[in-house]
Amino acid sequence: MSTGLLFALVGAALFPMGVAGLLVQRHLLRRILAFNLMGSGAFLILVGLAQRQDVADPVPQAMVLTGIVVAVAATALALALTRRLYALTGRLELPDVEHD
């Protein structure tokens, strides 16, 4: 088994765990962590599938590097909004929405 295939398989295992965490958890910090886990799985899949005969393709690596920067910025925004919600409501869960 090559390292690229191992990375892709680990990423394929992490992605559904992140999706399950987003769907099951109500606590916002846990949802943010699940979203980051899902992103890490996608990055591992991209890096793993980009290797051919133990030679890495630089284009997917550049895409993953850009994705990591965007993920850090999105995580910082999500944490800032979570902190603001906690300051306003004192809770770290989204309020229930009532349907008419």
PyRosetta script that sets phi, psi and omega in degrees:
from pyrosetta import init, pose_from_sequence

init()
pose = pose_from_sequence("MSTGLLFALVGAALFPMGVAGLLVQRHLLRRILAFNLMGSGAFLILVGLAQRQDVADPVPQAMVLTGIVVAVAATALALALTRRLYALTGRLELPDVEHD")
pose.set_psi(1, 128.8)
pose.set_omega(1, -179.2)
pose.set_phi(2, -81.4)
pose.set_psi(2, 163.1)
pose.set_omega(2, -179.8)
pose.set_phi(3, -67.9)
pose.set_psi(3, -33.6)
pose.set_omega(3, 177.9)
pose.set_phi(4, -62.7)
pose.set_psi(4, -42.3)
pose.set_omega(4, 178.3)
pose.set_phi(5, -67.4)
pose.set_psi(5, -38.0)
pose.set_omega(5, 177.0)
pose.set_phi(6, -62.3)
pose.set_psi(6, -44.1)
pose.set_omega(6, 177.1)
pose.set_phi(7, -60.8)
pose.set_psi(7, -43.3)
pose.set_omega(7, -179.0)
pose.set_phi(8, -65.1)
pose.set_psi(8, -40.0)
pose.set_omega(8, 179.3)
pose.set_phi(9, -68.2)
pose.set_psi(9, -40.5)
pose.set_omega(9, 176.7)
pose.set_phi(10, -64.9)
pose.set_psi(10, -41.1)
pose.set_omega(10, 176.6)
pose.set_phi(11, -64.0)
pose.set_psi(11, -37.2)
pose.set_omega(11, 177.9)
pose.set_phi(12, -69.0)
pose.set_psi(12, -23.6)
pose.set_omega(12, 176.0)
pose.set_phi(13, -82.9)
pose.set_psi(13, -35.7)
pose.set_omega(13, -178.3)
pose.set_phi(14, -71.7)
pose.set_psi(14, -36.5)
pose.set_omega(14, -175.4)
pose.set_phi(15, -60.7)
pose.set_psi(15, -49.7)
pose.set_omega(15, 178.7)
pose.set_phi(16, -66.6)
pose.set_psi(16, -28.8)
pose.set_omega(16, 175.6)
pose.set_phi(17, -64.6)
pose.set_psi(17, -39.0)
pose.set_omega(17, 176.9)
pose.set_phi(18, -67.2)
pose.set_psi(18, -39.8)
pose.set_omega(18, 177.7)
pose.set_phi(19, -63.7)
pose.set_psi(19, -42.8)
pose.set_omega(19, 178.5)
pose.set_phi(20, -63.1)
pose.set_psi(20, -39.3)
pose.set_omega(20, 177.7)
pose.set_phi(21, -64.1)
pose.set_psi(21, -37.7)
pose.set_omega(21, 177.6)
pose.set_phi(22, -66.0)
pose.set_psi(22, -37.4)
pose.set_omega(22, -176.7)
pose.set_phi(23, -80.1)
pose.set_psi(23, -32.0)
pose.set_omega(23, -172.6)
pose.set_phi(24, -91.3)
pose.set_psi(24, -41.8)
pose.set_omega(24, -172.5)
pose.set_phi(25, -78.0)
pose.set_psi(25, 143.0)
pose.set_omega(25, 175.6)
pose.set_phi(26, -105.9)
pose.set_psi(26, -21.2)
pose.set_omega(26, -179.2)
pose.set_phi(27, -72.5)
pose.set_psi(27, 130.6)
pose.set_omega(27, -172.2)
pose.set_phi(28, -67.2)
pose.set_psi(28, -38.2)
pose.set_omega(28, 179.5)
pose.set_phi(29, -64.9)
pose.set_psi(29, -37.0)
pose.set_omega(29, 177.1)
pose.set_phi(30, -68.5)
pose.set_psi(30, -34.3)
pose.set_omega(30, 176.3)
pose.set_phi(31, -67.2)
pose.set_psi(31, -38.7)
pose.set_omega(31, 177.3)
pose.set_phi(32, -63.9)
pose.set_psi(32, -42.9)
pose.set_omega(32, 176.9)
pose.set_phi(33, -63.4)
pose.set_psi(33, -39.3)
pose.set_omega(33, 178.1)
pose.set_phi(34, -65.1)
pose.set_psi(34, -38.7)
pose.set_omega(34, 177.8)
pose.set_phi(35, -64.3)
pose.set_psi(35, -39.9)
pose.set_omega(35, 177.0)
pose.set_phi(36, -67.5)
pose.set_psi(36, -36.5)
pose.set_omega(36, 176.8)
pose.set_phi(37, -63.8)
pose.set_psi(37, -40.6)
pose.set_omega(37, 177.9)
pose.set_phi(38, -64.1)
pose.set_psi(38, -42.3)
pose.set_omega(38, 178.2)
pose.set_phi(39, -65.1)
pose.set_psi(39, -40.3)
pose.set_omega(39, 178.2)
pose.set_phi(40, -63.4)
pose.set_psi(40, -37.3)
pose.set_omega(40, 176.3)
pose.set_phi(41, -62.9)
pose.set_psi(41, -42.8)
pose.set_omega(41, 178.6)
pose.set_phi(42, -64.3)
pose.set_psi(42, -39.5)
pose.set_omega(42, 178.7)
pose.set_phi(43, -65.2)
pose.set_psi(43, -40.5)
pose.set_omega(43, 178.9)
pose.set_phi(44, -65.8)
pose.set_psi(44, -38.0)
pose.set_omega(44, 177.1)
pose.set_phi(45, -63.0)
pose.set_psi(45, -45.1)
pose.set_omega(45, 179.6)
pose.set_phi(46, -61.9)
pose.set_psi(46, -45.4)
pose.set_omega(46, -179.3)
pose.set_phi(47, -67.4)
pose.set_psi(47, -40.9)
pose.set_omega(47, -178.4)
pose.set_phi(48, -65.9)
pose.set_psi(48, -41.2)
pose.set_omega(48, -178.5)
pose.set_phi(49, -79.5)
pose.set_psi(49, -11.4)
pose.set_omega(49, -178.6)
pose.set_phi(50, -84.4)
pose.set_psi(50, -8.7)
pose.set_omega(50, -178.7)
pose.set_phi(51, -89.9)
pose.set_psi(51, 128.7)
pose.set_omega(51, 176.7)
pose.set_phi(52, -123.7)
pose.set_psi(52, 118.6)
pose.set_omega(52, 179.7)
pose.set_phi(53, 52.3)
pose.set_psi(53, 47.0)
pose.set_omega(53, 178.8)
pose.set_phi(54, 60.0)
pose.set_psi(54, 23.7)
pose.set_omega(54, 173.8)
pose.set_phi(55, -118.2)
pose.set_psi(55, 122.9)
pose.set_omega(55, -175.8)
pose.set_phi(56, -83.4)
pose.set_psi(56, 139.4)
pose.set_omega(56, 175.4)
pose.set_phi(57, -85.2)
pose.set_psi(57, 127.0)
pose.set_omega(57, -174.7)
pose.set_phi(58, -73.2)
pose.set_psi(58, -22.7)
pose.set_omega(58, -177.3)
pose.set_phi(59, -68.2)
pose.set_psi(59, -49.8)
pose.set_omega(59, 175.6)
pose.set_phi(60, -63.6)
pose.set_psi(60, -32.0)
pose.set_omega(60, 176.7)
pose.set_phi(61, -64.8)
pose.set_psi(61, -39.6)
pose.set_omega(61, 176.8)
pose.set_phi(62, -66.7)
pose.set_psi(62, -37.6)
pose.set_omega(62, 177.0)
pose.set_phi(63, -64.6)
pose.set_psi(63, -40.4)
pose.set_omega(63, 178.9)
pose.set_phi(64, -66.9)
pose.set_psi(64, -41.4)
pose.set_omega(64, 178.2)
pose.set_phi(65, -61.9)
pose.set_psi(65, -42.7)
pose.set_omega(65, 175.8)
pose.set_phi(66, -64.4)
pose.set_psi(66, -39.9)
pose.set_omega(66, 178.3)
pose.set_phi(67, -63.9)
pose.set_psi(67, -36.2)
pose.set_omega(67, 177.8)
pose.set_phi(68, -64.7)
pose.set_psi(68, -42.1)
pose.set_omega(68, 178.6)
pose.set_phi(69, -63.1)
pose.set_psi(69, -43.5)
pose.set_omega(69, 178.8)
pose.set_phi(70, -65.8)
pose.set_psi(70, -39.2)
pose.set_omega(70, 179.4)
pose.set_phi(71, -65.0)
pose.set_psi(71, -38.1)
pose.set_omega(71, 177.3)
pose.set_phi(72, -65.2)
pose.set_psi(72, -42.4)
pose.set_omega(72, 178.3)
pose.set_phi(73, -65.4)
pose.set_psi(73, -40.9)
pose.set_omega(73, 179.3)
pose.set_phi(74, -67.3)
pose.set_psi(74, -36.6)
pose.set_omega(74, 177.4)
pose.set_phi(75, -66.3)
pose.set_psi(75, -41.2)
pose.set_omega(75, 177.9)
pose.set_phi(76, -63.1)
pose.set_psi(76, -41.3)
pose.set_omega(76, 177.5)
pose.set_phi(77, -64.7)
pose.set_psi(77, -43.8)
pose.set_omega(77, 179.8)
pose.set_phi(78, -63.4)
pose.set_psi(78, -40.0)
pose.set_omega(78, 178.5)
pose.set_phi(79, -68.1)
pose.set_psi(79, -37.5)
pose.set_omega(79, 177.5)
pose.set_phi(80, -65.6)
pose.set_psi(80, -42.0)
pose.set_omega(80, 177.9)
pose.set_phi(81, -67.3)
pose.set_psi(81, -35.7)
pose.set_omega(81, 177.2)
pose.set_phi(82, -65.8)
pose.set_psi(82, -41.6)
pose.set_omega(82, 178.1)
pose.set_phi(83, -63.2)
pose.set_psi(83, -40.6)
pose.set_omega(83, 178.8)
pose.set_phi(84, -66.1)
pose.set_psi(84, -41.0)
pose.set_omega(84, 177.1)
pose.set_phi(85, -62.4)
pose.set_psi(85, -40.6)
pose.set_omega(85, 178.6)
pose.set_phi(86, -65.3)
pose.set_psi(86, -38.6)
pose.set_omega(86, 178.5)
pose.set_phi(87, -66.1)
pose.set_psi(87, -34.2)
pose.set_omega(87, -178.3)
pose.set_phi(88, -82.1)
pose.set_psi(88, -40.0)
pose.set_omega(88, -172.6)
pose.set_phi(89, -111.8)
pose.set_psi(89, -20.1)
pose.set_omega(89, -176.0)
pose.set_phi(90, 77.5)
pose.set_psi(90, 10.2)
pose.set_omega(90, -179.6)
pose.set_phi(91, -126.6)
pose.set_psi(91, 154.4)
pose.set_omega(91, 176.6)
pose.set_phi(92, -111.7)
pose.set_psi(92, 30.5)
pose.set_omega(92, 174.9)
pose.set_phi(93, -127.4)
pose.set_psi(93, 147.5)
pose.set_omega(93, 177.9)
pose.set_phi(94, -71.0)
pose.set_psi(94, 144.7)
pose.set_omega(94, 178.2)
pose.set_phi(95, -68.9)
pose.set_psi(95, 150.8)
pose.set_omega(95, 178.0)
pose.set_phi(96, -69.9)
pose.set_psi(96, 142.3)
pose.set_omega(96, 179.2)
pose.set_phi(97, -101.5)
pose.set_psi(97, 127.0)
pose.set_omega(97, 177.8)
pose.set_phi(98, -93.9)
pose.set_psi(98, 133.0)
pose.set_omega(98, 178.9)
pose.set_phi(99, -95.0)
pose.set_psi(99, 139.0)
pose.set_omega(99, 178.3)
pose.set_phi(100, -85.9)
pose.dump_pdb("model.pdb")
